[in-house]
Amino acid sequence: MTTFLFCFRETIWKLRVDFLQERVLSRWENFTIWNAGKQGRKLYRSLSPTNQRKVKAFCDVDENKIQKSFYTYEESEQRPKPKVPILHYKEAKGPFIICVKLVSRDRLIFDRGMLLQTSHALNDGILLEEV
């Protein structure tokens, strides 16, 4: 049962990322991934090399992640390894891919509320949820 659920989740994730790359990212010159945590890094690793190069930064609200200052994609075959800056969300520029894992509806509502309170006009972004 567990293997089935894992395969199913990974299949859905791949379909979402493929759709995102084909319909959205193919039209964007660059973008920022909102979430320097597990979900944001997973999205980055799932992107094609062409779209990985379009990622100008990760952004986050977590000071511990921001203090790292960059994410190094260690699994990459490129030399030198790709490094992507990690910025405070107030310093980041859109368009954004907002990457969250749906833990609970309350958490998602809180996160969306926080996003709406930022100084950015987030009308140039996409919300990608993993359930």
Secondary structure, 3 states (H helix, E strand, C coil): CHHHHHHHHHHHHHHHHHHHHHHCHHHCCCEEEECCCHHHHHHHHHCCHHHHHHEEEEEECCHHHHHCCEEECCCCCCCCCCEEEEEEHHHCCCCEEEEEECCCHHHHHHHHHHHHCCCCCCCCEEEEEEC
